[in-house]
Amino acid sequence: METPRRIITRTAWRLAGRYWTSEEKRSAWGLLLSVILLNLGNVYVGVRINEWNRAFYNALQAFDAPELFRQVGIFAILVICAVVASVSALYLNQMLQIRWRRWLTLRHLSAWLADRAYYRLQLGSEADNPDQRIAEDLSQFTGYVLSLSVGLISSFVSLLSFLAILWGLSGTADIYLGPLGGVHIPGYLVWAALIYAGFGTWLAVSIGRPLVALNSARQKFEADFRFSLVHLREHAESVALYGGEPVELSLFDERFRAVFANFRQIMKQQIRLSAFTQSYAQVGLIFPVIVVSPRYFARQILLGGLFQAVNAFSYVQNALSFIINSYNDIATWEAVTQRLGEFEERLSGIQQSVGAPQSIVIRRRGISGVAVDHLDIDLPDGTPLLRGVTFQVERGASLLIEGPSGSGKTTLLRAIAGIWPFGHGKIRLGRGQIAFVPQRPYLPLGTLADAVLYPRDQKVSVPVELPQVLEEVGLYRLIVDLDKVDHWSERLSLGEQQGLAFARILLAKPALIFLDEASSALDDAAKTLLFGLLRSSSWRPTVVSIGHGSIMHKLHSASIGLAAFKPRQPVTAKR
C-alpha cells in the first residue's frame, strides 16, 4: 500500500512531467535553465563576498585605509551583480510560473468540461470545489514547485561551494579525552555545521508534520465558506423574498466555525514550528562565531579569516537548513498536490466510465424523431426510480410528459441527454442538432446578444434576424439592449428568461427539442404563442416537453404520465 508521501510524489511528477515534455518544452526548459544559472550566479557572488570578507576585515585590522576603500568599491560591484541576478531570476521565474499555470489550467479546464465531467462530479458526494482546485491550487502548485526546486538546487550548489571553503578554513580540532588520549578532527567546522543543521532539520520535520493535513483541510473549509457566500449572492432575490437571512447567517456561522477551528489548530502547530525556527535562527547567528573563535584566539587566523569562516559557516548552515526554512511552504505544497491528485483521479474515473460500455445506450440513427425503449432509471444509490419507460415521437410531432413532483421527469430528460448514467435501456435519437432547455435557462456573462445566442461562439457575428425573433417571442423591448453587458439572470424575470430560451431555439433551429418546464413562468397566451411558433416552423422539430395543465395538452400531439412507469412496490401479506 502506497504511503501518502509516495502518492504526493507520484502526483507531483505526473503534474510536472506533462508540461516539460509538451509543445512548450523548449521555452520552458530555456526559462528554467536561465533561472537556475542566475541563481548559481548569485551563489558565485556569495563566494566572492566570502573572499571579500577576509580582505576587508584584514585591512580594517591592519588600519590600511586605501585597501579598505578599495574593498568597498569591490563590494559595490558585487552587490550590483547580486541585485541584477536576483531581479532577473525573479522576473524569469514568474514568467515561467504563469506560462506553466496557463498550460495546466487549460488542460484541467478541458478535462473538467469534457464529457460533462463538471456535471458528473456533482452527481457524487466528492465534488469538493473543483473551481478552487483549478483557479487556486494550480497557481500554488506551480509557484511552490519552482521556488522549492530552484531553491533546493541553489542550496545544494551553495553547500558544495562553501563546504570546500569551510573545510580549508577549519584546520584540525584537538580534543583531549583524559586517559583515552586526544582526538584529532580535521575540518571540524564542517562537522559542526552538519550536526547542527541535521539535528535542526529532524526536529523541524517532527514538529511540522501535522501541518500537511491541516493545510489541506484549511483549503477545503475556506472554499466551502466562500462558496456559501457566492451561493447567497446568486440567489439573493429568493432569500430576500423568503426572509431567510437568519438561516443564511446560521449557515455562514457554521461553516466559518470550521474555518476558525482549523485555523486555531494551524496556529498551534505554526507557533511550535515558529518558536523552533526562530530559536534555531537566533542561535545560528552566534553559533558559528563560537565554533570558529578557538582558531582566532589561538592566533591561527586573523580577523578577516574569522569573518570569512563565520560567513562560510553561515552559508553551509543555511544550505543544510533548507528544509527548516521552507517547511511551511513544503507543507502547503504537499496539501495542494494531494488535492490536485484527488481531483485528477476523479476526472480520470469519469473519463474511464464514459469509455466503458454504457448501461443506457444512446444511438443517433435509424429514426427521425425520438424513441425510448424499455428504459430503467435509478438513483445514484441504486434505488429504482422508473421502470420500462417506452415511447416514440415522430418528426414534427410533440409529446407532453406529466407526473407529480419527484416522479423522475427531469431525470428522464437527463438520461436522454446522456448526462444521467444510472440505469439501463435504449434511446434512439434522430440526426441533427439537439436542444435541452431547463426551467431556468442559463444566461452567460456578456451582452444580451451573447445570452440569446448561447452556446454559439461569441466571436461569430450577430445574425440579422435576431431583433425580429425577439419581437416574435414578445420581447421586443429588449432589442435596444442587445449590445449591453449586464447580469441578465438577475435583471430579467423568469418569464423573460424563458422567452429568451425560445428565441434561442428559433435561431438555432434544432431538430430535437426537450423542454423541462421551460414555460412554467409564462401565462397561457405566451405559451400558445411560443409553442405555435415551434409548430409552424419550417424545419419541423420534434418536441418533448415536461409540464402540466390543460393548455399544455392542447399544445402537444400526445401525452404520457410517468405514474405508469413507477417501480412496483412489494406486497406484504398481513394477518
C-alpha positions in Angstrom: 0.0 0.0 0.0 1.4 3.4 -1.0 2.1 5.9 1.7 0.6 9.4 1.5 4.1 10.9 0.9 4.7 8.5 -2.1 1.3 9.3 -3.6 2.0 13.0 -3.3 5.4 12.5 -5.0 3.9 10.4 -7.8 1.2 13.1 -8.3 3.8 15.9 -8.4 5.8 14.0 -11.1 2.7 13.4 -13.2 1.6 17.1 -13.0 5.0 18.5 -13.6 6.2 16.0 -16.2 3.5 16.7 -18.8 4.4 20.3 -19.2 8.2 19.7 -19.5 7.5 17.3 -22.4 4.7 19.3 -24.0 4.7 21.6 -27.0 6.1 24.4 -24.8 9.1 22.3 -23.5 11.7 24.4 -25.3 10.7 27.7 -23.9 10.0 26.1 -20.5 13.5 24.5 -20.3 15.1 27.6 -21.5 13.4 29.7 -18.9 14.2 27.2 -16.1 17.9 26.9 -17.1 18.1 30.7 -17.2 16.6 30.9 -13.7 19.0 28.2 -12.4 22.0 29.9 -14.0 21.1 33.2 -12.5 20.7 31.7 -9.1 24.1 29.9 -9.5 25.5 33.3 -10.4 24.2 34.5 -7.1 26.0 31.6 -5.4 29.2 32.7 -7.2 28.7 36.2 -6.0 28.3 34.8 -2.5 31.6 33.0 -2.8 33.3 36.2 -3.9 31.7 38.1 -1.0 33.1 35.5 1.3 36.6 36.1 0.0 35.9 39.8 0.3 35.2 39.4 4.0 38.7 38.3 4.6 40.4 41.1 2.7 38.1 43.8 4.1 38.4 42.9 7.8 42.1 42.2 7.4 42.5 45.7 6.0 40.4 47.0 8.9 42.6 45.2 11.5 45.8 46.5 9.8 44.5 50.1 9.7 45.1 50.0 5.9 42.7 52.8 4.7 43.5 52.7 1.0 42.9 48.9 0.9 39.7 49.3 2.9 38.2 51.8 0.4 39.3 49.6 -2.5 37.4 46.7 -0.9 34.3 49.0 -0.5 34.4 49.6 -4.3 34.7 45.8 -5.0 31.7 45.2 -2.6 29.6 47.8 -4.5 30.3 45.9 -7.8 29.4 42.6 -6.2 26.1 44.0 -4.8 25.1 45.3 -8.2 25.8 41.9 -9.7 23.8 40.2 -7.0 20.8 42.6 -7.4 20.8 42.2 -11.2 20.9 38.4 -11.0 18.2 38.3 -8.3 15.8 40.6 -10.1 16.3 38.8 -13.4 15.8 35.4 -11.8 12.6 36.6 -10.1 11.2 38.0 -13.4 12.0 34.8 -15.4 10.7 32.6 -12.6 7.4 34.5 -12.6 7.2 34.3 -16.4 7.8 30.5 -16.2 5.2 30.2 -13.4 2.4 32.0 -15.3 3.2 30.1 -18.5 3.1 26.8 -16.7 0.0 27.7 -14.8 -1.7 28.7 -18.1 -0.8 25.4 -19.7 -2.0 23.4 -16.7 -5.2 25.5 -16.3 -6.2 25.0 -20.0 -5.6 21.2 -19.7 -7.6 20.9 -16.5 -10.4 23.1 -17.8 -10.6 20.9 -21.0 -10.7 17.7 -18.8 -13.3 19.3 -16.5 -15.6 20.3 -19.4 -15.0 17.1 -21.5 -17.8 14.5 -21.4 -19.7 16.9 -19.0 -17.3 15.9 -16.2 -18.2 19.1 -14.3 -21.8 17.8 -14.1 -21.0 14.2 -13.3 -18.7 15.3 -10.4 -21.8 16.9 -8.8 -23.8 13.6 -9.0 -21.5 12.1 -6.4 -20.5 13.4 -2.9 -16.9 14.1 -3.8 -17.1 17.3 -5.8 -15.2 19.4 -3.2 -14.9 22.7 -5.0 -13.2 21.9 -8.4 -13.3 25.6 -9.2 -10.8 26.3 -6.4 -8.5 23.5 -7.5 -8.3 24.9 -11.0 -8.2 28.6 -10.0 -6.1 28.5 -6.9 -4.4 25.1 -6.4 -2.7 25.1 -9.8 -1.3 28.5 -9.1 0.1 27.5 -5.8 1.4 24.2 -7.2 3.5 25.9 -9.9 4.7 28.6 -7.6 5.9 26.2 -4.9 7.4 23.7 -7.3 9.5 26.4 -8.9 10.6 28.2 -5.7 11.3 24.9 -3.9 13.1 23.2 -6.7 15.3 26.2 -7.7 15.9 26.9 -4.0 17.0 23.3 -3.5 19.4 23.4 -6.4 20.9 26.7 -5.3 21.2 25.4 -1.7 23.0 22.2 -3.0 25.5 24.2 -5.1 26.0 26.7 -2.3 26.6 23.8 0.1 29.3 22.2 -2.2 31.0 25.6 -2.8 31.1 26.7 0.9 31.9 23.2 2.2 35.2 23.4 0.3 35.9 26.9 1.7 34.9 25.9 5.2 37.0 22.8 5.2 40.0 24.8 4.1 39.4 27.3 6.9 38.7 24.7 9.6 42.1 23.3 10.3 42.1 20.4 12.8 40.4 20.4 16.2 42.3 18.6 19.0 40.0 17.2 21.7 41.7 15.8 24.9 39.8 12.9 26.4 41.8 12.3 29.5 43.1 8.7 29.8 41.8 7.9 26.4 44.2 10.4 24.9 43.5 13.0 22.2 41.3 13.0 19.2 42.2 15.0 16.0 39.2 16.1 14.0 40.1 17.5 10.6 37.6 20.0 9.1 35.8 20.3 12.4 33.8 23.3 11.3 32.2 21.2 8.6 31.2 18.5 11.1 29.8 21.1 13.5 27.6 22.6 10.7 26.4 19.2 9.6 25.5 18.1 13.1 23.8 21.5 13.9 21.7 21.6 10.7 20.9 17.8 10.7 19.5 17.9 14.3 17.6 21.1 13.4 16.1 19.5 10.3 15.0 16.4 12.1 13.3 18.5 14.8 11.6 20.8 12.3 10.1 17.9 10.3 8.9 16.2 13.6 7.2 19.4 14.7 5.7 20.5 11.4 4.5 17.2 10.0 0.8 17.7 11.1 0.7 20.9 9.0 0.2 19.0 5.8 -3.2 17.6 6.7 -4.2 20.8 8.4 -3.4 22.9 5.4 -5.3 20.6 3.1 -8.3 20.8 5.4 -8.0 24.6 5.5 -8.3 24.9 1.8 -11.5 22.8 1.8 -13.1 24.8 4.7 -12.2 28.1 3.1 -13.6 27.0 -0.2 -16.8 25.8 1.4 -17.3 29.1 3.3 -16.6 31.1 0.1 -19.0 29.0 -1.9 -21.8 29.6 0.6 -21.3 33.4 0.2 -21.4 33.1 -3.6 -24.5 31.0 -3.3 -26.3 33.7 -1.4 -25.2 36.3 -4.0 -26.6 34.2 -6.8 -29.9 33.6 -5.0 -30.2 37.0 -3.3 -33.8 37.6 -4.5 -35.1 34.3 -3.3 -33.5 34.7 0.1 -34.9 38.2 0.4 -38.4 37.1 -0.5 -38.3 34.2 2.0 -36.7 36.4 4.7 -34.1 33.7 5.0 -31.3 35.9 6.4 -31.2 34.2 9.8 -30.9 30.7 8.2 -28.2 32.0 5.9 -26.3 33.6 8.8 -26.5 30.4 10.7 -25.1 28.5 7.7 -22.3 31.1 7.4 -21.6 30.8 11.1 -21.4 27.0 10.9 -19.0 27.0 8.0 -16.8 29.7 9.5 -16.7 27.8 12.7 -14.9 25.0 10.8 -12.5 27.6 9.3 -11.9 29.1 12.8 -11.3 25.7 14.5 -8.9 24.6 11.7 -7.1 27.9 11.8 -6.6 27.6 15.5 -5.1 24.1 15.1 -2.8 25.5 12.4 -1.8 28.4 14.7 -0.8 26.0 17.4 1.4 24.0 15.1 2.9 27.1 13.5 3.6 28.6 16.9 5.6 25.5 17.8 7.3 25.4 14.5 8.0 29.2 14.5 9.3 29.0 18.1 11.8 26.4 17.0 12.8 28.0 13.7 13.3 31.5 15.3 15.3 29.9 18.1 17.3 28.0 15.6 17.9 31.2 13.5 18.9 33.3 16.5 21.3 30.6 17.8 22.6 30.3 14.3 23.8 34.0 14.5 26.3 33.3 17.3 26.9 29.6 16.9 29.4 30.0 14.0 31.4 32.6 16.0 31.6 30.4 19.0 32.7 27.4 16.9 35.3 29.4 14.9 36.6 31.5 17.8 39.1 28.9 19.2 41.2 29.3 16.0 41.1 33.1 16.3 42.1 33.1 20.0 44.9 30.6 19.1 46.1 33.3 16.6 45.8 30.8 13.7 43.6 33.2 11.7 43.3 37.0 11.6 40.1 39.0 12.0 39.4 38.6 8.3 39.8 34.9 8.5 37.4 34.8 11.4 34.7 36.7 9.4 35.3 34.6 6.3 34.9 31.4 8.3 31.8 32.7 10.1 30.4 33.7 6.7 31.2 30.3 5.1 29.7 28.5 8.1 26.5 30.5 7.8 26.2 29.7 4.1 26.7 26.0 4.8 24.3 26.1 7.7 21.6 27.9 5.6 22.1 25.4 2.8 21.7 22.5 5.1 18.7 24.2 6.8 16.7 24.5 3.5 14.0 22.1 4.8 13.7 24.0 8.1 13.4 27.4 6.4 11.0 26.1 3.8 8.9 23.7 5.9 5.7 25.9 5.8 6.0 26.1 2.0 6.6 22.3 1.8 3.6 21.5 3.9 1.4 23.8 1.8 2.7 22.3 -1.4 2.1 18.8 -0.2 -1.5 19.7 0.7 -2.1 21.4 -2.7 -0.6 18.4 -4.6 -2.7 16.0 -2.7 -5.9 17.9 -3.5 -4.9 18.1 -7.2 -4.2 14.4 -7.3 -7.6 13.6 -5.9 -9.2 15.9 -8.4 -7.4 14.3 -11.3 -8.3 10.8 -10.1 -12.0 11.7 -10.1 -11.7 13.2 -13.6 -9.9 10.1 -14.8 -12.6 7.9 -13.2 -15.3 9.8 -15.2 -13.3 9.5 -18.4 -13.0 5.7 -17.9 -16.7 5.4 -17.1 -17.5 7.3 -20.3 -15.3 5.0 -22.3 -16.8 1.9 -20.7 -19.8 0.1 -22.1 -22.9 2.1 -21.1 -26.0 0.7 -19.5 -28.1 3.4 -21.1 -27.3 3.1 -24.8 -28.0 6.2 -27.0 -27.9 5.8 -30.7 -28.2 8.6 -33.4 -29.5 6.6 -36.4 -32.5 4.7 -37.7 -35.1 7.2 -36.7 -36.1 10.8 -37.5 -37.6 11.7 -34.1 -37.2 10.2 -30.6 -37.7 6.6 -29.4 -37.2 5.3 -25.8 -37.3 1.5 -25.4 -37.7 -0.2 -22.0 -35.6 2.4 -20.2 -35.0 1.8 -16.5 -33.7 4.7 -14.4 -32.1 4.5 -10.9 -31.0 7.0 -8.4 -27.2 7.2 -7.7 -27.6 4.9 -4.7 -29.3 2.2 -6.8 -32.9 2.9 -5.8 -35.2 2.3 -8.7 -36.9 5.5 -10.0 -38.6 4.5 -13.3 -39.1 1.1 -14.9 -39.8 0.2 -18.6 -40.3 3.7 -20.0 -41.2 3.3 -23.6 -42.5 5.9 -26.1 -41.8 7.2 -29.6 -42.2 10.7 -31.1 -42.1 11.1 -34.9 -40.5 14.0 -36.6 -42.6 17.2 -36.3 -44.7 15.8 -33.5 -44.7 16.8 -29.9 -45.1 14.8 -26.6 -46.0 16.1 -23.2 -44.6 14.1 -20.2 -46.6 14.5 -17.0 -46.1 13.3 -13.4 -46.1 14.6 -9.8 -43.0 16.2 -8.3 -40.2 13.7 -7.7 -41.6 11.2 -10.2 -38.5 11.4 -12.4 -39.5 13.7 -15.2 -36.3 15.8 -15.2 -34.2 12.7 -14.6 -35.7 11.1 -17.7 -34.6 14.1 -19.8 -31.1 13.9 -18.2 -30.9 10.3 -19.3 -32.0 11.2 -22.8 -29.3 13.9 -22.8 -26.7 11.4 -21.8 -25.8 13.0 -18.5 -27.5 10.5 -16.2 -25.6 7.2 -16.2 -27.6 5.3 -13.6 -29.9 2.8 -15.3 -30.2 0.8 -18.5 -32.2 0.7 -21.7 -32.1 2.0 -25.2 -32.6 5.5 -26.5 -32.7 6.4 -30.2 -32.4 10.0 -31.4 -32.7 11.4 -34.9 -29.8 13.2 -36.5 -29.4 16.9 -36.3 -28.9 19.4 -33.5 -30.5 18.8 -30.1 -31.6 21.5 -27.7 -32.3 20.8 -24.0 -33.9 23.7 -22.2 -34.2 23.7 -18.4 -36.8 25.6 -16.3 -34.3 28.4 -15.6 -32.2 29.0 -18.7 -28.5 29.6 -18.3 -27.6 33.1 -19.2 -23.8 33.6 -19.6 -21.8 36.7 -18.7 -21.7 39.2 -21.5 -24.1 41.1 -23.7 -27.8 40.3 -24.1 -27.0 39.1 -27.7 -24.4 36.6 -26.3 -27.1 35.4 -23.9 -29.6 34.8 -26.7 -27.1 33.1 -29.0 -25.6 30.8 -26.3 -23.9 28.4 -26.8 -22.9 29.8 -30.2 -19.3 31.2 -30.2 -19.3 34.9 -29.1 -16.9 35.7 -31.9 -19.5 34.9 -34.5 -21.3 37.9 -35.8 -24.9 38.5 -34.5 -27.5 37.2 -37.1 -29.5 39.9 -38.7 -32.8 38.1 -37.8 -32.1 38.4 -34.0 -34.2 41.5 -33.5 -37.1 40.0 -35.5 -37.0 36.8 -33.4 -37.1 38.8 -30.2 -40.2 40.6 -31.5 -41.8 37.3 -32.4 -41.5 35.9 -28.9 -42.8 39.1 -27.3 -39.5 40.6 -26.1 -39.3 43.5 -28.5 -38.5 45.9 -25.6 -35.1 44.1 -25.2 -34.0 44.8 -28.7 -32.3 48.1 -27.6 -30.3 46.2 -25.0 -28.7 43.6 -27.3 -25.2 45.1 -27.0 -25.5 45.9 -23.3 -23.4 43.9 -20.8 -25.3 43.1 -17.6 -26.1 40.2 -15.2 -29.1 39.2 -17.2 -30.0 36.3 -15.0 -30.7 38.9 -12.3 -32.1 41.7 -14.5 -34.7 39.6 -16.3 -37.7 37.9 -14.8 -38.0 34.1 -15.1 -40.7 34.6 -17.7 -38.4 36.8 -19.8 -35.6 34.3 -19.4 -37.9 31.6 -20.7 -38.9 33.7 -23.6 -35.2 34.2 -24.4 -34.8 30.4 -24.4 -37.4 30.1 -27.1 -35.7 32.8 -29.1 -32.5 30.7 -28.9 -34.4 27.7 -30.3 -35.9 29.7 -33.2 -32.4 31.0 -34.1 -30.6 27.6 -33.7 -33.3 25.6 -35.4 -32.6 22.2 -33.7 -34.2 19.0 -35.0 -34.9 17.7 -31.4 -36.1 19.9 -28.6 -36.5 18.8 -25.0 -38.2 21.3 -22.7 -38.1 20.8 -18.9 -40.9 23.1 -17.5 -39.4 25.6 -19.9 -42.7 27.7 -20.0 -43.7 27.4 -16.3 -43.4 31.1 -15.7 -45.5 32.1 -18.8 -49.2 32.7 -19.0 -51.4 30.7 -21.3 -51.3 33.3 -24.1 -47.5 33.3 -24.1 -47.3 29.5 -24.1 -49.7 29.4 -27.0 -47.6 32.0 -28.9 -44.3 30.2 -28.3 -45.4 26.7 -29.0 -47.3 27.9 -32.0 -44.0 29.3 -33.4 -42.4 25.9 -33.0 -45.3 24.1 -34.5 -45.4 26.3 -37.6 -41.7 26.5 -38.1 -40.3 25.4 -41.4 -37.8 22.9 -40.1 -40.4 20.7 -38.3 -38.7 20.0 -35.0 -39.6 17.1 -32.7 -40.6 18.4 -29.3 -40.7 16.6 -25.9 -41.9 18.7 -23.0 -42.3 18.3 -19.3 -45.3 20.3 -18.0 -48.8 20.3 -16.7 -52.1 22.0 -17.2 -54.9 21.8 -19.8 -53.3 24.4 -22.0 -50.2 22.1 -22.3 -52.3 19.2 -23.5 -53.7 21.4 -26.3 -50.2 22.4 -27.4 -48.9 18.9 -27.8 -49.7 16.0 -30.2 -49.8 13.4 -27.3 -49.1 13.0 -23.7 -47.9 10.3 -21.2 -47.9 10.0 -17.5 -44.9 8.7 -15.6 -47.0 7.1 -13.0 -47.4 4.1 -15.3 -43.6 3.5 -15.2 -43.1 3.7 -11.4 -41.5 0.6 -9.9 -43.9 -1.7 -8.3 -43.9 -1.7 -4.5 -43.5 -5.2 -2.9 -46.7 -6.6 -1.5 -46.7 -7.6 2.2 -49.2 -10.1 3.4 -50.7 -9.2 6.8 -52.9 -11.2 9.2 
